[in-house]
C-alpha cells in the first residue's frame, strides 16, 4: 500500500514566514522597550559638578577684603536678573557663574579699590526641579538647598515601588541651548552601596521610568 507523505504547501510556508517575521518584530520591540532612549554615561563623570550659574531669586554676598565698608550680604537677584550694589548700582547677575560675576564686579569697582580683590559667595539658592514618572507625587519640587536626584524623588513622595525602574532614572537638563540627557542607577544608592550622588540644577527634569512587564 502506497503511503502518502505529507509535505507543507506554499500556504503553510507563508504562514511560517509570517510567524518568524512576527517573532522578529516582537524581539525588536522588546529590545527597544528595555533599552532606555537616554544614553548611559559613567556615573562618576555625571556627578562632577558644573560651575554654579546664578539665577533670579538667588542671594549672594559680596565681600571686599581691603574695603569692608563695601561688603553687602543677602543681595538678591531680582526678577530682571540684576543686583543692586553700593556705588555701582544695578549690575546684571543672572546667567553668570560666581567667578564671572566676580570678574564683572572687579571691572566696575576697580577705580575705587586700592587692592583689587573681592569675593562673591552664594548665600541662598532656590532650586525648581520637575519630577515625573513612577513616583507617588509627580510635579514641581522647590528647595532652598541643593538636591540630589534621589532627594528630589523623595520630595516627590518617593518611588512607586510597584512600577518604578530605579536602575534607569533619567535626568534631562537644558543648558547652553542644548539638551543633555543622563541615566543613573539609584538602585545602588538605595541598597547602601558606595556611590557618588548626582547633584541637580534648577529646572532639571527627573524621570523615573516604569519597569517592563509582560501582560
C-alpha positions, 0 to 999 in steps of 0.5 A, a space after each residue: 500500500 502506497 503511503 502518502 507523505 505529507 509535505 507543507 504547501 506554499 500556504 503553510 510556508 507563508 504562514 511560517 514566514 509570517 510567524 518568524 517575521 512576527 517573532 522578529 518584530 516582537 524581539 525588536 520591540 522588546 529590545 527597544 522597550 528595555 533599552 532606555 532612549 537616554 544614553 548611559 554615561 559613567 556615573 562618576 563623570 555625571 556627578 562632577 559638578 558644573 560651575 554654579 550659574 546664578 539665577 533670579 531669586 538667588 542671594 549672594 554676598 559680596 565681600 571686599 577684603 581691603 574695603 569692608 565698608 563695601 561688603 553687602 550680604 543677602 543681595 538678591 537677584 531680582 526678577 530682571 536678573 540684576 543686583 543692586 550694589 553700593 556705588 555701582 548700582 544695578 549690575 546684571 547677575 543672572 546667567 553668570 557663574 560666581 567667578 564671572 560675576 566676580 570678574 564683572 564686579 572687579 571691572 566696575 569697582 576697580 577705580 575705587 579699590 586700592 587692592 583689587 580683590 573681592 569675593 562673591 559667595 552664594 548665600 541662598 539658592 532656590 532650586 525648581 526641579 520637575 519630577 515625573 514618572 513612577 513616583 507617588 507625587 509627580 510635579 514641581 519640587 522647590 528647595 532652598 538647598 541643593 538636591 540630589 536626584 534621589 532627594 528630589 524623588 523623595 520630595 516627590 513622595 518617593 518611588 512607586 515601588 510597584 512600577 518604578 525602574 530605579 536602575 534607569 532614572 533619567 535626568 534631562 537638563 537644558 543648558 547652553 541651548 542644548 539638551 543633555 540627557 543622563 541615566 543613573 542607577 539609584 538602585 545602588 544608592 538605595 541598597 547602601 552601596 558606595 556611590 557618588 550622588 548626582 547633584 541637580 540644577 534648577 529646572 532639571 527634569 527627573 524621570 523615573 521610568 516604569 519597569 517592563 512587564 509582560 501582560 
